[in-house]
Amino acid sequence: MARLGAFFRGWTTGLLIGVALALLFAPSRGEETRMRFQESLRAAWEDIRRAAEEERQRLEEELKRLRGEA
């Protein structure tokens, strides 16, 4: 579980730094920047959901193994 927490902390930190740098150095108009930011957030949310689903599956398999079901 600590591994998942560390992953999300690192991922969130990287995302925030990347967004801040993108906004600082973006040569495009505000509307374009907002659209790209929204797309990035959607992609990031999908990555989080995928990572959470993978971790859930891993934990379910571990629970089965510990119960002697697998």
PLY file of the C-alpha trace (Angstrom):
ply
format ascii 1.0
element vertex 70
property float x
property float y
property float z
element edge 69
property int vertex1
property int vertex2
end_header
0.00 0.00 0.00
2.90 2.33 0.71
4.13 1.68 -2.82
0.84 2.94 -4.25
0.93 6.03 -2.04
4.47 6.81 -3.12
3.47 6.35 -6.74
0.58 8.81 -6.44
2.67 11.38 -4.57
5.39 11.23 -7.22
2.91 11.26 -10.04
0.99 14.23 -8.60
4.17 16.17 -7.97
5.34 15.57 -11.54
1.94 16.55 -12.90
1.86 19.81 -10.95
5.40 20.74 -11.97
4.64 19.91 -15.60
1.43 21.94 -15.61
3.13 24.91 -13.99
5.96 24.84 -16.53
3.54 24.42 -19.42
1.50 27.42 -18.28
4.61 29.54 -17.78
6.12 28.78 -21.16
3.01 28.25 -23.27
3.17 30.31 -26.48
-0.50 29.78 -27.29
-3.61 31.72 -26.40
-5.37 31.24 -23.10
-8.22 29.26 -24.62
-5.86 26.83 -26.34
-3.83 26.47 -23.16
-6.97 25.73 -21.13
-8.07 23.12 -23.66
-4.68 21.41 -23.58
-4.70 21.58 -19.79
-8.14 19.94 -19.68
-6.96 17.20 -22.05
-3.91 16.64 -19.87
-6.08 16.40 -16.78
-8.38 13.88 -18.49
-5.39 11.78 -19.50
-3.94 12.03 -16.00
-7.26 11.00 -14.45
-7.39 8.00 -16.76
-3.84 7.06 -15.74
-4.85 7.27 -12.08
-7.93 5.14 -12.66
-5.88 2.55 -14.54
-3.20 2.43 -11.83
-5.84 2.12 -9.12
-7.57 -0.72 -11.00
-4.26 -2.55 -11.45
-3.47 -2.14 -7.76
-6.96 -3.35 -6.80
-6.50 -6.46 -8.93
-3.08 -7.08 -7.43
-4.47 -6.75 -3.92
-7.38 -9.09 -4.69
-4.94 -11.71 -5.98
-2.79 -11.26 -2.87
-5.85 -11.68 -0.66
-6.84 -14.89 -2.49
-3.31 -16.19 -2.10
-3.29 -15.42 1.63
-6.67 -17.12 2.06
-5.40 -20.14 0.17
-7.95 -19.76 -2.61
-5.43 -19.52 -5.44
0 1
1 2
2 3
3 4
4 5
5 6
6 7
7 8
8 9
9 10
10 11
11 12
12 13
13 14
14 15
15 16
16 17
17 18
18 19
19 20
20 21
21 22
22 23
23 24
24 25
25 26
26 27
27 28
28 29
29 30
30 31
31 32
32 33
33 34
34 35
35 36
36 37
37 38
38 39
39 40
40 41
41 42
42 43
43 44
44 45
45 46
46 47
47 48
48 49
49 50
50 51
51 52
52 53
53 54
54 55
55 56
56 57
57 58
58 59
59 60
60 61
61 62
62 63
63 64
64 65
65 66
66 67
67 68
68 69
